[in-house]
């Protein structure tokens, strides 16, 4: 059974960094497109960054470029999201999602939740001093 399990969410102070993890099981991990989404309190879920492993290509939402880095460890079947210089507006629940299709390319204009078939349960991140 395909499953994604996130971890790493925490209460952190502004300016700190945080790494979230997403362990995948039941997939051909190396062929997955992995994306990270977040949902702030009272707001819609938004795509943050996607990672097209086969092409070694990642794409972040334009407004979030520079602070969010996606990576993966194939041996551990784990995708990671590193968030640097955290801000209070980064507070929310972070989700990883996966698709067996090529959803993250140079031509991808929007990281859309409609493109992803499998979802984790989410991990909460709170940024406060």
Secondary structure as GFF3:
##gff-version 3
##sequence-region A 1 129
A	DSSP	beta_strand	3	7	.	.	.	ID=ss1
A	DSSP	beta_strand	11	12	.	.	.	ID=ss2
A	DSSP	beta_strand	18	25	.	.	.	ID=ss3
A	DSSP	three_ten_helix	29	31	.	.	.	ID=ss4
A	DSSP	beta_strand	33	39	.	.	.	ID=ss5
A	DSSP	beta_strand	46	52	.	.	.	ID=ss6
A	DSSP	three_ten_helix	53	55	.	.	.	ID=ss7
A	DSSP	beta_strand	57	60	.	.	.	ID=ss8
A	DSSP	three_ten_helix	62	64	.	.	.	ID=ss9
A	DSSP	beta_strand	68	73	.	.	.	ID=ss10
A	DSSP	beta_strand	78	83	.	.	.	ID=ss11
A	DSSP	three_ten_helix	88	90	.	.	.	ID=ss12
A	DSSP	beta_strand	92	99	.	.	.	ID=ss13
A	DSSP	three_ten_helix	113	115	.	.	.	ID=ss14
A	DSSP	beta_strand	118	119	.	.	.	ID=ss15
A	DSSP	beta_strand	123	127	.	.	.	ID=ss16
###
